[in-house]
Structures are given as C-alpha cells and as structure tokens.
Amino acid sequence: MTRGKSEPDGRGPWTSHPRAIPTATGPAAGHHLTVAIRILIVDDDTGFLGLAAELLAERGFDVVGQAKDAGQALAATIRERPDGILLDVNLPGRDGFATAAALSEACPSARIVLTSADVRHVEREILQGCSADAFVPKEELATTELTDLFRRAGT
C-alpha cells in the first residue's frame, strides 16, 4: 500500500496508488478488533476434551490444542504459548497440581484453571502453591463465566 495524500506526512486513511481502489485502513467506525483468548485443554478423557473444546469455542475462545498428559501439555504449552490452560487435576502420571507448576514455569503469562469431576473445592493456598489461578468443578464449567477466569487483569 502506498502512502495516502490526505495528510502532508502521507499518513492519510486512503491509498493513493494511481490504480488502487481506495481502501480504508484500520477498523471501521463502531467496530472493535477482538482477539480470541487462546486456550489449551489438558485432560486424559477424550470425551471431555471434545466437550470442553466445543464449550470454549461456543464462548468465543480459540482452542489451540489438546493434551492427554503432562508431557503432551508441556510440549503444547511451549509450542503454542496459550493465554490460558484448562487443566484436569487427575491426570495419569504427574497430577494436575504438579503439571500446573511446570506449565506456569514454561509459560508464565498463561492463566491456569484447574478442573475435576472428583474434587469440589481447592484451597487458595494449594492453587497458589502450584501456580494455578482458579479451580472450577467440571459440572460447573458450563455455567461459569470463563472469560473472567482466563483474562489477565487489565485486558
């Protein structure tokens, strides 16, 4: 795109190439550019992975990956650098608490939300100890405001 002629410094809103059709730059008035929050889902239950991905996509999240254990989760976190991670507490091998600490170290900016079908509550001290930001029982995921949990303060 060439510089616009509408301003002396060439930063006009329209292109000025002789053959170009005028093209507006930037968002249209009244439209806001939004970027979906990028989520990695970690759970050893294939059925839950699919349901969670569907739920998150319906709410406007971008599901960037799925993992079934701690090793896959760490690799996906390093590769994708997600904004948030929905992480099951009960994983084979390394549990969700230990996995959360490793994922937080690999991607400190990711918000980690633990979940479980078997656990109803996780104390704040435990969440802080494993670097998780929140806990939501699986049966409450559909009724929880997940955007607030995965959005960083100030965004």
Secondary structure as UniProt FT lines:
FT   TURN            8..9
FT   TURN            18..19
FT   TURN            29..30
FT   STRAND          38..42
FT   HELIX           46..58
FT   TURN            59..60
FT   STRAND          62..67
FT   HELIX           70..80
FT   STRAND          84..88
FT   HELIX           96..106
FT   TURN            108..109
FT   STRAND          111..116
FT   HELIX           124..129
FT   TURN            130..131
FT   STRAND          134..137
FT   HELIX           138..143
FT   HELIX           146..150
FT   TURN            153..154
//
